[in-house]
Amino acid sequence: MHSLIAVEIVLRDRIPDAGKKPLRRLIEQGADAGVLTPRQAEYLDYGRKIRNGMAHGQTTRTATPPAMAVLMVTTSFVIVTEPCAPAL
């Protein structure tokens, strides 16, 4: 869940007119603008659905399959660290 919070902060910074749009819309805009690849958007949307279920009390206990959890967290890490990478 923490990785999605970090991604949301980065997307709000990198997408013009992000304002207070929900994460779903930020992911869509990020994919449309080329900030996210289609695969990254897919993984992040999967994580967003899990996060929303827990945040809104629809899901009280969930287990993400390890393979999907790794993909989601790795994707988040790449998106968050990419703007911070030193220029070569």
C-alpha positions in Angstrom: 0.0 0.0 0.0 2.8 2.4 0.8 4.3 1.9 -2.7 1.0 3.1 -4.2 1.0 6.2 -2.0 4.5 7.1 -3.3 3.4 6.5 -6.9 0.4 8.7 -6.5 2.6 11.5 -5.2 4.9 11.1 -8.3 2.0 11.0 -10.7 0.5 14.1 -9.2 3.8 15.8 -9.8 4.4 14.6 -13.3 0.9 14.9 -14.8 -0.3 18.4 -15.7 -3.6 19.4 -14.0 -3.6 16.3 -11.8 -5.3 18.3 -9.0 -7.3 16.0 -6.7 -8.2 13.4 -9.3 -8.5 9.8 -8.0 -5.6 7.4 -8.4 -7.6 5.5 -11.1 -7.7 8.6 -13.3 -4.1 9.4 -12.6 -3.1 5.9 -13.8 -5.2 6.4 -16.9 -3.7 9.8 -17.7 -0.2 8.5 -17.0 -0.7 5.7 -19.5 -2.2 8.1 -22.1 0.6 10.6 -21.6 3.3 8.0 -21.9 4.4 8.5 -18.2 3.4 4.9 -17.6 3.7 1.9 -19.9 0.5 -0.1 -20.4 2.0 -2.9 -18.3 2.8 -0.5 -15.5 -0.7 0.9 -15.6 -2.1 -2.6 -15.4 0.0 -3.5 -12.3 -0.8 -0.2 -10.6 -4.5 -0.5 -11.3 -4.5 -4.0 -9.8 -2.9 -2.6 -6.6 -5.3 0.3 -6.6 -8.2 -2.0 -6.5 -6.8 -3.9 -3.5 -6.0 -0.7 -1.7 -9.5 0.7 -2.3 -11.1 -2.5 -1.0 -9.1 -2.3 2.2 -9.4 1.5 2.6 -13.2 1.5 2.2 -13.8 -1.6 4.4 -14.9 -3.8 1.5 -11.9 -6.1 2.2 -10.7 -6.7 5.7 -8.1 -9.3 4.9 -6.4 -10.0 1.6 -3.4 -11.8 0.3 -1.8 -10.7 -3.0 -0.2 -13.5 -4.9 3.6 -13.1 -4.3 4.3 -12.9 -8.1 1.8 -10.0 -8.5 3.0 -8.3 -5.3 6.5 -8.3 -6.6 5.5 -6.9 -9.9 3.4 -4.2 -8.3 6.1 -3.1 -5.8 8.8 -3.3 -8.5 6.7 -1.2 -10.8 6.1 1.4 -8.1 9.8 1.5 -7.2 10.8 2.2 -10.9 8.2 5.0 -11.2 9.2 6.6 -8.0 13.0 6.4 -8.5 13.1 7.2 -12.2 12.8 11.0 -11.8 15.5 10.9 -9.1 18.0 9.0 -11.3 21.2 10.9 -11.9 21.7 12.2 -15.5 24.5 10.5 -17.4 
